[in-house]
Amino acid sequence: MNAIEIRNLTKNFGPKQALSGLNMTVPQGVIYGFIGENGSGKSTTEKIICGLIHESGGSVKLYGKPHTDADVRAKIGVLIEAPGCFSSYSVWNNMKLQAANLGIKNADEEIIKVLKLVRMEGAASNKYKNCSLGMKQRIGIAMALLGNPTLLVLDEPINGLDADGMRIMREVLVDITKNGCTVVVSSHILSELEKIATHYGIVRGGKMLCEMTAEELEASCRTYVALKAQDTNRAKMILGCKYSRVEEDEAGYIRVYDMTTPEEIVTHLYENGILVSEIKTDKIGLEEYYIDLMKEGKR
């Protein structure tokens, strides 16, 4: 049984169609990276899953039941946009209020557990307004984890965090899934998402372009030969006459995407009077795969 099954989902805001027949499948116990441009329908989909807005058409099932089912709704934890906290209250008191909203009986024990999980047990007495952005994001996840949900929906939880904050957030999300929780997380920082996601869904224009596992993404990412030469412009010109796709990246490497070997490229450039100072074989990552996919969709 899948954690989420969405079929032909549509959502209209007046004359504007935000979702147009979106399909989505999220297996249980995975970290599902939900990717798309601004306005692609990510947040709208997440809000429908969580019951914050109603769909115009299609079906949404959570654990095999309609997403409106009361028992299913109790299994969802949500952090969309920002945590609903009182700025002058302490972290602990904000957590207590949320626990009361959820009707949690052993509130103190539950709060201690989730604060420890998100590495915030030492900041329980801090006022919310004095917490850093990274701390606030973790507080939001802690609040979403109250009540022991089996599905966690997070909208951009790592945006704006520094390197250490993103590292902690990665560790938190991986730890959550060890207990069987399913995580749907959207983010524009694809390099960070690539480090933790086990499954991906890429949306554009309110439709799902593709879904894949991390292993399938790895197999789909093209291999290329990257090199540096004494005369970059002339090397690009010579290689461009022989190979179909030659580009220069931000680091100054010339990339050749055709199926070839470093030895063949070095020999070809040497025969044309150009020496290679550095050469390696590499693969494109999630970010470049996504950019290529978006370019293909616009053709």
Secondary structure, DSSP 4 states (H G I P E B T S, - for coil): -EEEEEEEEEEEETTEEEEEEEEEEEETT-EEEEEE-TTSSHHHHHHHHTTSS--SEEEEEETTEETT-HHHHTTEEEE-SS----TTSBHHHHHHHHHHHHT-SSHHHHHHHHHHHTT-GGGTTSBGGGS-HHHHHHHHHHHHHTT--SEEEEESTTTT--HHHHHHHHHHHHHHHHTT-EEEEE-S-HHHHTTT-SEEEEEETTEEEEEEEHHHHHHHSPEEEEEEESSHHHHHHHHHHHSS-EEE-TTS-EEE-SS--HHHHHHHHHHTT--EEEEEEEE--HHHHHHHHHHHHT-
